[in-house]
Amino acid sequence: MVRIGDRTLRGLWTMTALPLLVACAASGDQGSSASTSSSSTGGSSSSSPSSGAGAAAGFTLVVNNTLMSPVLLIGTGKECKPQKSGDSFAVLKLTLSSQTVPKLSPNPILFGLRNDASILYMAASEAFPCLGDLCDATVSVTPGGTISCELPFAIPSGTSGKELAYDDSQGHATVATVPPAMQSQPPCSTYDSKGAACQNCFVNQQFAKPCMPAHDQWYYWCMGITGCEGGGNGFSCQTRDKCATKDECLIGFDAWEACIASACASSCL
């Protein structure tokens, strides 16, 4: 549920280095054109979009939301972790739109995330396999078209992304503000106070077919952790706290709970 590949370039860069970086990367063919693309992102994220500054140049870049997580999971037994100890992934959901630019590329190498310490980070290729909607270097956005996709960055834990820079070395450059990130942590306590209908739905849905993949992932990562389990009266914050001894277990638990919460949204108003 939480889903979010060779590393082309990665590390600490100043903002002035980005144009030089993309000049080396954007000279090749960007592949086929795509006028529109839509998809969904996993995990919990902030919801307030922030506008980019590229409209005057014939295109716009918007960061819709961002998720912070120390590890990303795909299936049972597979995970993506930052290459550097002490880093966490910032996964950005972005929208790139062209008004007049003939071929606007969402190639991950054309983006850089500047954190609150004013350090620029390139996309973290070690997270690419764990993203279900990675920005695709083989497509381009044509006038009137829009593409939405995800980009992962590995930044020091405890810091946050502030600006997403884009420069294709073809005269199309902008910076978009990154909205505050939310950790992968659903508000588990709210479901205990929403009444019998909500609680009953939670119990009934936790083993329903739509949420079973998340359940299986949670079960795999949490085996052997006493007290980290759901059932009976449903989930609780106390149960969730028992899962916090292992990052993968906690994220798996949150993904399972997020699936159930989505299925029970109408019962938990």
DRENMAR-869389 format. One record per residue (C-alpha): residue number from 1; residue in one letter; x, y, z. Coordinates in steps of 0.2 Angstrom, whole numbers, plus 5000, padded with zeros to 4 digits. Example, Ala and Ser with C-alpha at 12.3 -4.5 7.8 and 13.67 -1.06 7.14 Angstrom:
# DRENMAR-869389
lofi i=1 aa=A px=5062 py=4978 pz=5039
lofi i=2 aa=S px=5068 py=4995 pz=5036
# end
This chain:
# DRENMAR-869389
lofi i=1 aa=M px=5000 py=5000 pz=5000
lofi i=2 aa=V px=5014 py=5012 pz=5004
lofi i=3 aa=R px=5022 py=5012 pz=4987
lofi i=4 aa=I px=5027 py=5023 pz=4983
lofi i=5 aa=G px=5084 py=5013 pz=4940
lofi i=6 aa=D px=5102 py=5017 pz=4940
lofi i=7 aa=R px=5107 py=5032 pz=4950
lofi i=8 aa=T px=5111 py=5045 pz=4937
lofi i=9 aa=L px=5117 py=5059 pz=4949
lofi i=10 aa=R px=5115 py=5061 pz=4967
lofi i=11 aa=G px=5122 py=5071 pz=4981
lofi i=12 aa=L px=5123 py=5089 pz=4988
lofi i=13 aa=W px=5122 py=5103 pz=4975
lofi i=14 aa=T px=5120 py=5121 pz=4976
lofi i=15 aa=M px=5105 py=5129 pz=4967
lofi i=16 aa=T px=5117 py=5136 pz=4954
lofi i=17 aa=A px=5123 py=5119 pz=4949
lofi i=18 aa=L px=5106 py=5113 pz=4942
lofi i=19 aa=P px=5107 py=5121 pz=4925
lofi i=20 aa=L px=5124 py=5113 pz=4922
lofi i=21 aa=L px=5117 py=5096 pz=4928
lofi i=22 aa=V px=5102 py=5096 pz=4916
lofi i=23 aa=A px=5112 py=5103 pz=4901
lofi i=24 aa=C px=5121 py=5086 pz=4902
lofi i=25 aa=A px=5105 py=5076 pz=4904
lofi i=26 aa=A px=5093 py=5084 pz=4892
lofi i=27 aa=S px=5103 py=5083 pz=4876
lofi i=28 aa=G px=5095 py=5066 pz=4872
lofi i=29 aa=D px=5078 py=5061 pz=4864
lofi i=30 aa=Q px=5065 py=5062 pz=4877
lofi i=31 aa=G px=5054 py=5049 pz=4868
lofi i=32 aa=S px=5036 py=5049 pz=4864
lofi i=33 aa=S px=5024 py=5063 pz=4868
lofi i=34 aa=A px=5009 py=5062 pz=4880
lofi i=35 aa=S px=4996 py=5075 pz=4881
lofi i=36 aa=T px=4989 py=5069 pz=4898
lofi i=37 aa=S px=4992 py=5056 pz=4911
lofi i=38 aa=S px=4983 py=5053 pz=4928
lofi i=39 aa=S px=4987 py=5041 pz=4942
lofi i=40 aa=S px=4986 py=5039 pz=4961
lofi i=41 aa=T px=4999 py=5039 pz=4975
lofi i=42 aa=G px=5000 py=5028 pz=4990
lofi i=43 aa=G px=5003 py=5033 pz=5008
lofi i=44 aa=S px=4997 py=5047 pz=5018
lofi i=45 aa=S px=5001 py=5065 pz=5011
lofi i=46 aa=S px=4997 py=5083 pz=5014
lofi i=47 aa=S px=4983 py=5090 pz=5003
lofi i=48 aa=S px=4986 py=5108 pz=5000
lofi i=49 aa=P px=4994 py=5111 pz=4983
lofi i=50 aa=S px=5006 py=5125 pz=4980
lofi i=51 aa=S px=5009 py=5134 pz=4963
lofi i=52 aa=G px=5024 py=5134 pz=4953
lofi i=53 aa=A px=5032 py=5150 pz=4945
lofi i=54 aa=G px=5033 py=5144 pz=4927
lofi i=55 aa=A px=5016 py=5150 pz=4919
lofi i=56 aa=A px=5024 py=5165 pz=4911
lofi i=57 aa=A px=5037 py=5153 pz=4902
lofi i=58 aa=G px=5023 py=5143 pz=4894
lofi i=59 aa=F px=5021 py=5130 pz=4907
lofi i=60 aa=T px=5017 py=5127 pz=4925
lofi i=61 aa=L px=5024 py=5115 pz=4939
lofi i=62 aa=V px=5014 py=5112 pz=4955
lofi i=63 aa=V px=5019 py=5101 pz=4969
lofi i=64 aa=N px=5002 py=5093 pz=4975
lofi i=65 aa=N px=5008 py=5084 pz=4991
lofi i=66 aa=T px=5023 py=5076 pz=4999
lofi i=67 aa=L px=5026 py=5060 pz=5009
lofi i=68 aa=M px=5040 py=5057 pz=5021
lofi i=69 aa=S px=5045 py=5040 pz=5025
lofi i=70 aa=P px=5061 py=5031 pz=5031
lofi i=71 aa=V px=5058 py=5016 pz=5020
lofi i=72 aa=L px=5046 py=5012 pz=5005
lofi i=73 aa=L px=5038 py=4995 pz=5003
lofi i=74 aa=I px=5033 py=4984 pz=4988
lofi i=75 aa=G px=5024 py=4968 pz=4992
lofi i=76 aa=T px=5031 py=4956 pz=5005
lofi i=77 aa=G px=5049 py=4955 pz=5008
lofi i=78 aa=K px=5054 py=4969 pz=4996
lofi i=79 aa=E px=5059 py=4987 pz=5002
lofi i=80 aa=C px=5068 py=5002 pz=4996
lofi i=81 aa=K px=5079 py=5011 pz=5009
lofi i=82 aa=P px=5090 py=5027 pz=5007
lofi i=83 aa=Q px=5108 py=5024 pz=5002
lofi i=84 aa=K px=5114 py=5035 pz=5016
lofi i=85 aa=S px=5111 py=5031 pz=5034
lofi i=86 aa=G px=5101 py=5044 pz=5043
lofi i=87 aa=D px=5091 py=5049 pz=5027
lofi i=88 aa=S px=5072 py=5048 pz=5024
lofi i=89 aa=F px=5063 py=5048 pz=5008
lofi i=90 aa=A px=5053 py=5063 pz=5003
lofi i=91 aa=V px=5041 py=5057 pz=4989
lofi i=92 aa=L px=5033 py=5072 pz=4979
lofi i=93 aa=K px=5017 py=5071 pz=4969
lofi i=94 aa=L px=5019 py=5084 pz=4956
lofi i=95 aa=T px=5009 py=5090 pz=4941
lofi i=96 aa=L px=5018 py=5097 pz=4925
lofi i=97 aa=S px=5007 py=5106 pz=4912
lofi i=98 aa=S px=5012 py=5114 pz=4896
lofi i=99 aa=Q px=5003 py=5129 pz=4889
lofi i=100 aa=T px=5014 py=5132 pz=4874
lofi i=101 aa=V px=5030 py=5122 pz=4876
lofi i=102 aa=P px=5031 py=5109 pz=4862
lofi i=103 aa=K px=5039 py=5095 pz=4872
lofi i=104 aa=L px=5040 py=5097 pz=4890
lofi i=105 aa=S px=5050 py=5082 pz=4899
lofi i=106 aa=P px=5046 py=5075 pz=4916
lofi i=107 aa=N px=5063 py=5066 pz=4916
lofi i=108 aa=P px=5068 py=5064 pz=4935
lofi i=109 aa=I px=5085 py=5071 pz=4931
lofi i=110 aa=L px=5078 py=5088 pz=4927
lofi i=111 aa=F px=5072 py=5091 pz=4945
lofi i=112 aa=G px=5081 py=5095 pz=4961
lofi i=113 aa=L px=5074 py=5096 pz=4979
lofi i=114 aa=R px=5081 py=5110 pz=4990
lofi i=115 aa=N px=5078 py=5107 pz=5008
lofi i=116 aa=D px=5077 py=5119 pz=5023
lofi i=117 aa=A px=5096 py=5119 pz=5024
lofi i=118 aa=S px=5097 py=5126 pz=5006
lofi i=119 aa=I px=5105 py=5110 pz=5000
lofi i=120 aa=L px=5099 py=5103 pz=4983
lofi i=121 aa=Y px=5096 py=5085 pz=4981
lofi i=122 aa=M px=5094 py=5075 pz=4965
lofi i=123 aa=A px=5081 py=5061 pz=4963
lofi i=124 aa=A px=5085 py=5045 pz=4973
lofi i=125 aa=S px=5086 py=5031 pz=4961
lofi i=126 aa=E px=5086 py=5018 pz=4975
lofi i=127 aa=A px=5068 py=5022 pz=4977
lofi i=128 aa=F px=5062 py=5021 pz=4959
lofi i=129 aa=P px=5057 py=5002 pz=4960
lofi i=130 aa=C px=5045 py=5006 pz=4975
lofi i=131 aa=L px=5036 py=5020 pz=4966
lofi i=132 aa=G px=5020 py=5015 pz=4956
lofi i=133 aa=D px=5019 py=5032 pz=4947
lofi i=134 aa=L px=5037 py=5037 pz=4944
lofi i=135 aa=C px=5040 py=5052 pz=4932
lofi i=136 aa=D px=5044 py=5044 pz=4915
lofi i=137 aa=A px=5059 py=5051 pz=4905
lofi i=138 aa=T px=5052 py=5043 pz=4889
lofi i=139 aa=V px=5037 py=5054 pz=4888
lofi i=140 aa=S px=5034 py=5072 pz=4885
lofi i=141 aa=V px=5020 py=5084 pz=4888
lofi i=142 aa=T px=5013 py=5094 pz=4873
lofi i=143 aa=P px=5003 py=5110 pz=4873
lofi i=144 aa=G px=4987 py=5108 pz=4882
lofi i=145 aa=G px=4993 py=5093 pz=4891
lofi i=146 aa=T px=4996 py=5088 pz=4909
lofi i=147 aa=I px=5006 py=5074 pz=4918
lofi i=148 aa=S px=5005 py=5069 pz=4936
lofi i=149 aa=C px=5019 py=5058 pz=4943
lofi i=150 aa=E px=5030 py=5055 pz=4958
lofi i=151 aa=L px=5048 py=5059 pz=4962
lofi i=152 aa=P px=5058 py=5052 pz=4977
lofi i=153 aa=F px=5072 py=5062 pz=4986
lofi i=154 aa=A px=5083 py=5056 pz=5000
lofi i=155 aa=I px=5086 py=5070 pz=5012
lofi i=156 aa=P px=5092 py=5070 pz=5030
lofi i=157 aa=S px=5079 py=5064 pz=5043
lofi i=158 aa=G px=5072 py=5079 pz=5052
lofi i=159 aa=T px=5074 py=5091 pz=5037
lofi i=160 aa=S px=5060 py=5095 pz=5025
lofi i=161 aa=G px=5059 py=5099 pz=5006
lofi i=162 aa=K px=5056 py=5118 pz=5003
lofi i=163 aa=E px=5057 py=5120 pz=4984
lofi i=164 aa=L px=5057 py=5109 pz=4969
lofi i=165 aa=A px=5068 py=5116 pz=4955
lofi i=166 aa=Y px=5065 py=5111 pz=4936
lofi i=167 aa=D px=5077 py=5116 pz=4922
lofi i=168 aa=D px=5077 py=5107 pz=4905
lofi i=169 aa=S px=5092 py=5117 pz=4898
lofi i=170 aa=Q px=5080 py=5123 pz=4884
lofi i=171 aa=G px=5075 py=5139 pz=4892
lofi i=172 aa=H px=5061 py=5131 pz=4903
lofi i=173 aa=A px=5065 py=5133 pz=4921
lofi i=174 aa=T px=5055 py=5136 pz=4937
lofi i=175 aa=V px=5054 py=5133 pz=4955
lofi i=176 aa=A px=5039 py=5127 pz=4964
lofi i=177 aa=T px=5035 py=5128 pz=4983
lofi i=178 aa=V px=5034 py=5111 pz=4992
lofi i=179 aa=P px=5020 py=5110 pz=5004
lofi i=180 aa=P px=5023 py=5103 pz=5022
lofi i=181 aa=A px=5025 py=5084 pz=5023
lofi i=182 aa=M px=5015 py=5072 pz=5033
lofi i=183 aa=Q px=5022 py=5056 pz=5040
lofi i=184 aa=S px=5015 py=5040 pz=5035
lofi i=185 aa=Q px=5003 py=5040 pz=5050
lofi i=186 aa=P px=4984 py=5039 pz=5049
lofi i=187 aa=P px=4975 py=5047 pz=5063
lofi i=188 aa=C px=4971 py=5030 pz=5072
lofi i=189 aa=S px=4963 py=5038 pz=5087
lofi i=190 aa=T px=4949 py=5046 pz=5077
lofi i=191 aa=Y px=4941 py=5030 pz=5072
lofi i=192 aa=D px=4938 py=5025 pz=5091
lofi i=193 aa=S px=4927 py=5040 pz=5093
lofi i=194 aa=K px=4916 py=5040 pz=5078
lofi i=195 aa=G px=4903 py=5028 pz=5084
lofi i=196 aa=A px=4897 py=5010 pz=5082
lofi i=197 aa=A px=4894 py=5011 pz=5063
lofi i=198 aa=C px=4912 py=5017 pz=5060
lofi i=199 aa=Q px=4919 py=5004 pz=5072
lofi i=200 aa=N px=4909 py=4990 pz=5065
lofi i=201 aa=C px=4915 py=4995 pz=5047
lofi i=202 aa=F px=4933 py=4995 pz=5053
lofi i=203 aa=V px=4931 py=4977 pz=5060
lofi i=204 aa=N px=4922 py=4971 pz=5044
lofi i=205 aa=Q px=4934 py=4978 pz=5032
lofi i=206 aa=Q px=4951 py=4974 pz=5039
lofi i=207 aa=F px=4950 py=4957 pz=5031
lofi i=208 aa=A px=4940 py=4962 pz=5016
lofi i=209 aa=K px=4948 py=4958 pz=4999
lofi i=210 aa=P px=4953 py=4976 pz=4994
lofi i=211 aa=C px=4964 py=4977 pz=5010
lofi i=212 aa=M px=4971 py=4960 pz=5010
lofi i=213 aa=P px=4987 py=4964 pz=5000
lofi i=214 aa=A px=4991 py=4978 pz=5013
lofi i=215 aa=H px=4986 py=4965 pz=5027
lofi i=216 aa=D px=4998 py=4952 pz=5020
lofi i=217 aa=Q px=5012 py=4965 pz=5019
lofi i=218 aa=W px=5009 py=4971 pz=5037
lofi i=219 aa=Y px=5009 py=4953 pz=5043
lofi i=220 aa=Y px=5025 py=4949 pz=5034
lofi i=221 aa=W px=5035 py=4964 pz=5041
lofi i=222 aa=C px=5027 py=4962 pz=5059
lofi i=223 aa=M px=5030 py=4944 pz=5062
lofi i=224 aa=G px=5037 py=4942 pz=5079
lofi i=225 aa=I px=5033 py=4959 pz=5086
lofi i=226 aa=T px=5021 py=4956 pz=5101
lofi i=227 aa=G px=5006 py=4966 pz=5102
lofi i=228 aa=C px=5007 py=4973 pz=5085
lofi i=229 aa=E px=4990 py=4966 pz=5078
lofi i=230 aa=G px=4973 py=4971 pz=5073
lofi i=231 aa=G px=4957 py=4962 pz=5076
lofi i=232 aa=G px=4943 py=4961 pz=5089
lofi i=233 aa=N px=4938 py=4979 pz=5091
lofi i=234 aa=G px=4948 py=4985 pz=5077
lofi i=235 aa=F px=4964 py=4996 pz=5077
lofi i=236 aa=S px=4969 py=5007 pz=5091
lofi i=237 aa=C px=4983 py=5019 pz=5094
lofi i=238 aa=Q px=4990 py=5008 pz=5108
lofi i=239 aa=T px=4991 py=4994 pz=5095
lofi i=240 aa=R px=5000 py=5005 pz=5083
lofi i=241 aa=D px=5013 py=5010 pz=5096
lofi i=242 aa=K px=5018 py=4992 pz=5098
lofi i=243 aa=C px=5022 py=4992 pz=5079
lofi i=244 aa=A px=5034 py=5006 pz=5081
lofi i=245 aa=T px=5049 py=4996 pz=5085
lofi i=246 aa=K px=5052 py=4992 pz=5067
lofi i=247 aa=D px=5050 py=5005 pz=5053
lofi i=248 aa=E px=5044 py=4992 pz=5040
lofi i=249 aa=C px=5031 py=4985 pz=5052
lofi i=250 aa=L px=5025 py=5003 pz=5057
lofi i=251 aa=I px=5023 py=5008 pz=5039
lofi i=252 aa=G px=5014 py=4991 pz=5034
lofi i=253 aa=F px=5002 py=4994 pz=5049
lofi i=254 aa=D px=4998 py=5012 pz=5043
lofi i=255 aa=A px=4996 py=5006 pz=5025
lofi i=256 aa=W px=4983 py=4993 pz=5031
lofi i=257 aa=E px=4974 py=5005 pz=5042
lofi i=258 aa=A px=4974 py=5018 pz=5028
lofi i=259 aa=C px=4965 py=5006 pz=5016
lofi i=260 aa=I px=4952 py=5001 pz=5029
lofi i=261 aa=A px=4949 py=5020 pz=5034
lofi i=262 aa=S px=4947 py=5024 pz=5015
lofi i=263 aa=A px=4934 py=5010 pz=5014
lofi i=264 aa=C px=4925 py=5016 pz=5029
lofi i=265 aa=A px=4925 py=5034 pz=5025
lofi i=266 aa=S px=4906 py=5036 pz=5023
lofi i=267 aa=S px=4903 py=5027 pz=5040
lofi i=268 aa=C px=4915 py=5037 pz=5050
lofi i=269 aa=L px=4910 py=5055 pz=5045
# end
